[in-house]
Amino acid sequence: MSIHIRGSTVCPSGLENMSTLHFASALLPSGWADDVQVTVADGSIAKVTAGVTPAAGDERHPLAIPGIASLHSHAFQRGMAGLAEIRGDTADTFWTWRETMYRFALEMTPDDTEAVATLLYVEMLEQGFTRVGEFHYLHHDHDGAPYADPAEMATRIARAAAISGIGLTMLPSFYAHGSFGGAAPHAGQRRFICSVDQFAKLLDATKRAIRELPGANIGVAPHSLRAVTPDELAAIAPLAEGGPVHIHAAEQTKEVEQCIAWSGRRPVEWLLEHAPVDRRWCLIHATHTTAAEISALAASGAVAGLCPITEASLGDGVFPTREFLDAGGRFGVGTDSNVLVGVADELRQLEYGQRLKHRERNVLSGSPGISTGRVLFDTALAGGAQALAQPIAGLTPGARADIVTLDTAHPSLAGRSKDTVLDGWIFAARSDAVDCVWAGGNKVVEGGRHRLRQRARDKFNAAMRRLVA
């Protein structure tokens, strides 16, 4: 049995199989268009027609944009947000933050992981992210022994995606060593560590875990050159079987110095010389790069996976984004440590970092008269889709029906249209400007609130009361 409401079929599960939506204005791949009707079937956009009046059964909204991807997330770290803000005896850096992360990771059960990831994905959807690239490395039990099902923790991530409705690109991470040159792992890393053979089994089990999840896909994520030897990287990358390959690179200056001491090359330089880096690859952070590396990375076609809020939170540094774009580079954005979650927040921080670096305004707009918000949004949309192996992005036939409407009555959006709405959302509207979100054709957010927000919060809070006690 189902109930028909304004062009929607509400199923017993609570999800909606939308038939037609009408937007007074919508951002299409060709640009802004007026009076746009979008037909959705089986979770994808079947038809887009501009310049038509609403039909009787259409659900109507003033303005729509595509949902975009957080291309880099460590879901479990959402639970430790705000727990590493007390200064230690020495200068606090990524490396001291990492010790807090290890301690937190060692305490999490599979139930905790599912609860934390579910709330995170609910929050992502409420803020306009409709797909997540989950760089997943919390694989094993507390003592480092594999679970009976090697994909136990990955299965919990998949459940969180299914519950929330977010699109999932699973990126199981291969992590074998504590530093460059195959150094023994840190005791705090024991839940991450795999041999190549173990990882292959874990990858196969993860494929089974996501098989029934609509729109899900999979790649591989060799963690970093710190954690993977050259021989292991050569063995792991082909396991992607044509899917995405993600790797952390050059996030901190200490990492760069250690890589030079080990190999005589900087991390990005080494990867470009020794790995088959191409359009399937995403180099996460790539913060500390030379002009030559930036030029070569852009030429490779790989995506730079930028995580501006996390990079600022950890004091990592600022990626040379303007120079990378000038060289023809492509970027997407990720939420990484998930200390703060939001499309607008990541894009704003990305631009503001460039403003501080160059002491200019509208650094990434590229040309006079161009909206900075529009450039940021378009570039992150395309880069995120490429990095997560989504062949079609945006409000166009064949794409997954990931649609976001903005509240045009919001004080920072009122009276604005087209690109000025994007600028108002990204630079002025804080976190309450998203109205509705469809993910894979299902309306999961309405009035800015995910349909399962309270349930997800209750389970998250119960887990946190135990974890931080």
C-alpha positions in Angstrom: 0.0 0.0 0.0 1.2 3.6 -0.8 -0.1 7.1 -0.4 0.1 9.6 -3.3 1.1 13.1 -2.2 1.8 15.9 -4.7 3.6 13.8 -7.4 5.2 11.5 -4.8 4.7 7.9 -3.8 5.3 7.4 -0.1 6.3 3.8 0.5 5.9 1.9 3.7 9.7 2.3 4.3 9.3 6.0 4.5 11.3 6.6 1.3 9.7 8.4 -1.7 9.9 7.5 -5.3 9.4 10.9 -6.9 7.8 11.1 -10.3 8.1 14.8 -11.3 9.5 17.9 -9.7 9.2 21.5 -10.9 11.7 24.3 -10.1 11.2 27.9 -10.9 15.0 28.0 -11.4 17.5 25.2 -11.6 21.3 25.0 -12.2 21.8 22.6 -15.1 25.1 21.6 -16.7 24.4 24.3 -19.4 23.8 26.9 -16.7 20.8 28.4 -14.9 17.4 27.7 -16.5 13.8 28.8 -15.6 10.7 26.7 -15.2 12.5 23.3 -15.1 10.6 20.0 -14.8 12.7 17.0 -13.7 11.3 13.5 -14.1 12.8 10.9 -11.8 12.6 7.1 -12.3 14.4 4.3 -10.4 16.6 6.7 -8.5 17.9 8.5 -11.6 17.0 11.6 -13.6 15.0 10.4 -16.6 14.2 13.7 -18.2 14.9 17.4 -17.7 12.7 20.0 -19.5 13.2 23.7 -19.2 10.7 26.5 -20.0 7.6 24.5 -19.1 4.8 25.4 -16.7 4.2 23.1 -13.7 1.9 20.1 -14.3 -0.8 19.3 -11.9 1.1 16.5 -10.1 4.5 18.2 -9.9 6.0 19.0 -6.6 7.1 22.7 -6.8 10.1 24.5 -5.4 11.7 27.9 -6.1 15.3 26.8 -6.8 17.3 23.7 -7.2 21.0 22.8 -7.5 22.7 19.4 -7.8 23.9 17.6 -4.7 27.6 17.2 -4.5 30.1 14.7 -3.0 32.2 14.7 0.1 35.0 12.8 -1.6 37.0 12.1 1.5 35.5 11.1 4.9 36.7 9.1 7.9 33.2 8.6 9.4 34.3 7.3 12.9 36.1 10.6 13.5 32.8 12.5 13.7 32.6 11.0 17.2 35.8 12.7 18.4 35.0 16.1 17.0 36.0 18.7 19.6 37.9 16.2 21.8 41.4 17.3 20.7 41.2 21.0 21.6 43.2 21.0 24.8 46.8 22.1 24.3 49.5 19.6 25.3 53.0 20.1 26.7 54.4 20.6 23.3 53.2 22.4 20.2 50.0 20.7 19.0 50.1 19.5 15.4 48.6 16.8 13.2 50.9 14.4 15.0 49.6 15.1 18.5 46.0 15.1 17.2 46.7 11.7 15.7 47.3 10.2 19.2 43.9 11.3 20.3 42.4 9.7 17.2 44.2 6.4 17.9 42.8 6.3 21.4 39.3 7.0 20.3 39.5 4.5 17.4 40.6 1.7 19.8 37.4 2.1 21.8 34.8 1.9 19.1 32.6 -1.2 18.6 30.8 -2.0 15.4 27.6 -0.7 16.9 29.3 2.6 17.8 30.7 2.9 14.3 27.3 2.4 12.7 25.7 5.0 15.1 28.4 7.6 14.4 28.4 7.1 10.7 24.6 7.2 10.5 24.4 10.6 12.2 27.3 11.9 10.1 25.5 10.9 6.9 22.3 12.5 8.1 24.2 15.7 8.8 25.9 15.5 5.4 22.5 15.2 3.6 21.1 18.1 5.6 24.0 20.3 4.4 23.8 19.3 0.7 26.2 16.4 0.4 24.5 13.6 -1.4 27.4 11.1 -1.8 30.3 10.3 0.4 33.7 8.7 -0.4 34.4 6.7 2.7 38.1 6.3 3.1 37.7 3.4 5.6 40.5 2.0 7.6 39.0 1.0 10.9 38.9 -2.7 9.9 39.6 -5.0 12.9 38.6 -5.8 16.4 40.1 -3.9 19.4 43.1 -6.2 19.7 43.9 -6.0 16.0 42.5 -9.5 15.1 40.2 -9.6 12.1 36.5 -10.1 12.7 34.9 -13.4 11.7 33.5 -11.3 8.8 36.5 -9.3 7.6 34.1 -6.6 6.4 32.2 -6.3 9.7 33.1 -2.6 10.1 32.6 -1.9 6.4 29.1 -3.5 6.6 28.3 -1.0 9.4 29.3 1.9 7.1 27.1 0.4 4.4 24.2 0.1 6.8 24.6 3.8 7.8 24.5 4.8 4.2 21.4 2.7 3.6 19.6 4.1 6.7 20.4 7.7 5.8 20.0 7.4 2.1 23.4 8.9 1.1 25.2 7.6 -2.0 28.3 5.6 -1.0 31.6 5.1 -2.6 33.5 2.7 -0.4 37.2 3.2 -0.3 38.7 0.4 1.8 42.1 1.6 3.0 45.3 -0.5 2.9 47.5 0.4 5.9 50.5 -1.8 6.7 53.3 0.3 8.3 54.0 3.1 10.7 56.2 5.2 8.5 58.3 5.3 5.3 60.3 2.3 4.2 58.1 -0.3 5.8 58.6 0.7 9.4 56.7 -1.4 12.0 53.3 -0.1 12.8 52.4 2.0 15.9 50.4 0.0 18.5 47.6 2.5 18.1 47.3 1.5 14.5 46.5 -2.2 15.1 42.9 -2.0 14.0 44.0 -0.7 10.6 46.8 -3.1 9.7 46.5 -5.6 6.8 48.8 -7.7 4.7 48.1 -7.6 1.0 46.4 -11.0 1.1 44.2 -9.9 4.1 43.3 -6.8 2.3 42.3 -8.6 -0.9 39.9 -10.8 1.2 38.6 -7.7 3.0 38.0 -6.0 -0.3 36.0 -9.0 -1.6 33.9 -9.0 1.5 33.3 -5.3 1.3 32.0 -5.7 -2.3 29.5 -8.2 -1.0 28.5 -5.8 1.8 27.6 -3.1 -0.6 26.1 -5.3 -3.4 22.5 -4.5 -2.6 23.0 -0.8 -1.8 21.6 1.3 -4.6 24.1 3.4 -6.4 27.1 2.2 -4.3 30.5 1.6 -5.8 34.0 0.7 -4.6 37.6 1.6 -5.1 40.8 1.2 -3.1 42.7 3.6 -0.9 46.4 2.9 -0.2 46.6 5.0 2.9 49.8 7.0 2.2 53.4 6.5 1.3 54.0 6.3 5.1 51.8 3.3 5.4 52.4 1.5 2.1 55.7 0.3 0.5 56.3 0.7 -3.2 55.7 -3.1 -3.8 52.5 -3.0 -1.8 51.3 0.0 -3.7 51.9 -1.8 -7.0 49.9 -4.8 -5.7 47.0 -2.8 -4.2 46.2 -0.3 -6.9 45.2 -2.9 -9.6 42.6 -4.3 -7.1 40.5 -1.2 -7.9 39.8 -2.9 -11.2 39.3 0.4 -13.0 37.6 2.1 -10.1 38.9 5.0 -8.1 42.3 5.0 -6.3 42.7 7.5 -3.4 45.8 8.2 -1.3 46.9 10.8 1.3 49.9 12.8 0.1 51.9 15.7 1.4 49.5 16.7 4.1 52.2 17.9 6.5 55.7 19.3 6.2 57.1 16.5 8.4 55.7 14.0 6.0 57.4 15.7 3.1 60.8 15.8 5.0 60.5 12.1 5.9 59.6 11.2 2.3 62.7 13.0 1.0 64.9 11.3 3.6 63.5 7.9 2.5 63.4 8.3 -1.3 65.0 11.6 -2.3 61.6 12.7 -3.6 58.7 14.6 -2.2 55.4 12.5 -1.8 53.5 13.9 -4.8 56.7 13.9 -6.9 57.3 10.3 -6.0 53.8 9.2 -6.9 53.9 11.0 -10.2 57.2 9.3 -11.1 56.4 5.8 -9.8 52.7 5.2 -9.8 50.2 5.2 -12.7 48.5 8.4 -11.5 45.7 9.3 -13.9 42.0 10.4 -13.9 41.1 7.5 -11.7 43.3 8.8 -8.9 42.6 11.3 -6.2 45.5 12.7 -4.1 44.1 13.8 -0.8 45.4 17.1 0.5 48.6 17.4 -1.6 49.0 20.6 0.5 52.8 20.9 0.4 53.6 20.9 -3.3 56.0 22.7 -5.6 55.1 24.6 -8.8 56.5 21.7 -10.8 54.4 19.2 -8.8 51.3 21.3 -9.3 51.9 21.4 -13.0 52.5 17.7 -13.3 49.6 16.8 -11.1 47.2 18.9 -13.2 48.5 17.3 -16.4 47.9 13.8 -15.0 44.2 14.4 -14.8 44.0 13.3 -11.2 41.8 15.1 -8.7 43.2 17.0 -5.8 41.0 16.0 -2.8 40.9 19.2 -0.7 39.5 19.2 2.9 39.8 22.8 3.8 38.1 22.7 7.3 40.1 19.7 8.4 43.3 21.1 7.0 42.7 24.3 8.9 41.7 22.4 12.1 44.9 20.4 12.0 47.1 23.4 11.0 48.3 21.5 7.9 48.6 24.5 5.6 47.0 25.8 2.4 46.9 24.1 -1.0 48.0 26.3 -3.9 44.5 26.2 -5.4 44.8 29.2 -7.7 48.0 27.9 -9.2 46.5 24.5 -9.6 43.4 25.8 -11.4 45.5 28.0 -13.6 47.4 24.8 -14.7 44.1 23.2 -15.6 43.8 21.1 -12.4 40.6 19.6 -10.9 39.6 19.5 -7.3 36.8 18.2 -5.2 36.1 18.7 -1.5 35.9 16.3 1.4 34.9 16.6 5.1 37.8 14.3 6.2 37.8 14.4 10.1 34.2 15.6 10.0 34.8 18.2 12.8 32.3 20.4 10.9 30.1 19.2 8.1 28.8 21.4 5.3 29.1 22.0 1.5 29.1 25.8 2.0 31.5 25.5 4.9 34.1 23.6 2.9 33.9 25.9 -0.1 34.0 29.1 2.0 37.0 27.9 3.9 38.7 27.0 0.6 38.3 30.5 -0.8 39.1 32.2 2.5 42.3 30.3 2.8 43.3 31.6 -0.6 42.4 35.1 0.4 44.6 34.9 3.5 47.4 33.5 1.4 47.3 36.0 -1.4 45.8 38.9 0.5 43.2 39.4 -2.2 39.4 38.8 -2.5 37.6 36.5 -4.9 40.8 34.6 -5.6 39.3 31.5 -7.2 36.7 33.2 -9.5 39.2 33.2 -12.3 38.0 36.1 -14.4 36.4 39.5 -13.9 32.6 39.5 -13.4 32.6 35.8 -12.5 30.8 34.6 -9.3 33.3 33.0 -6.9 30.6 30.8 -5.4 29.6 29.5 -8.9 33.2 28.6 -9.7 33.7 26.8 -6.4 30.5 24.9 -6.7 30.9 23.8 -10.4 34.5 22.8 -9.9 33.8 20.8 -6.7 30.7 19.1 -8.3 32.8 17.9 -11.3 35.9 17.0 -9.3 33.9 15.0 -6.7 32.0 13.1 -9.4 35.3 12.2 -11.2 37.0 11.2 -8.0 34.2 8.9 -7.0 33.7 7.4 -10.5 30.3 8.9 -11.2 30.3 9.3 -15.0 27.4 11.8 -15.0 27.1 14.7 -12.6 24.4 17.3 -12.2 20.8 17.8 -13.0 20.9 15.9 -16.3 19.3 12.7 -17.7 21.2 9.6 -16.6 22.6 11.1 -13.5 21.6 9.8 -10.0 18.7 12.0 -8.8 20.7 13.9 -6.2 18.9 17.3 -5.9 19.1 20.1 -3.3 16.7 23.0 -2.9 17.7 26.1 -1.1 15.4 28.2 1.1 15.0 31.4 -1.0 13.2 33.0 2.0 16.4 32.8 4.0 17.7 36.3 4.9 20.9 35.7 3.0 19.1 34.5 -0.1 16.0 36.6 -0.3 15.7 38.7 -3.4 18.6 37.0 -5.1 18.7 34.8 -8.1 21.0 32.4 -10.0 24.7 32.8 -9.0 24.0 35.4 -6.3 22.0 32.7 -4.5 25.1 30.5 -4.5 27.2 33.3 -3.3 24.7 34.1 -0.5 24.6 30.4 0.5 28.3 29.8 0.5 29.5 33.1 2.0 26.6 34.4 4.2 23.9 31.9 5.0 25.5 29.8 7.7 24.1 26.2 8.0 20.3 26.6 7.7 19.8 27.5 4.0 19.2 24.0 2.7 15.5 23.2 2.4 15.0 19.8 0.8 17.3 17.0 -0.4 16.7 14.1 -2.7 19.3 11.4 -2.7 18.9 8.7 -5.4 15.4 10.0 -6.0 14.3 9.7 -2.3 13.3 12.8 -0.5 15.3 12.4 2.8 15.4 16.0 3.9 12.5 18.4 4.1 12.4 21.8 5.8 16.1 21.4 6.5 15.6 18.3 8.6 16.4 14.7 7.8 13.5 12.4 8.3 15.6 10.3 10.7 17.5 13.1 12.5 16.2 12.5 16.0 16.6 8.7 15.8 20.2 9.1 14.5 21.0 11.6 17.2 19.6 9.4 20.0 21.8 6.5 18.9 24.8 8.6 18.4 24.4 10.2 21.8 24.1 6.8 23.5 27.3 5.7 21.9 29.1 8.9 22.8 28.1 8.7 26.5 29.9 5.4 26.7 32.9 6.4 24.5 33.8 9.6 26.4 32.9 8.5 29.9 
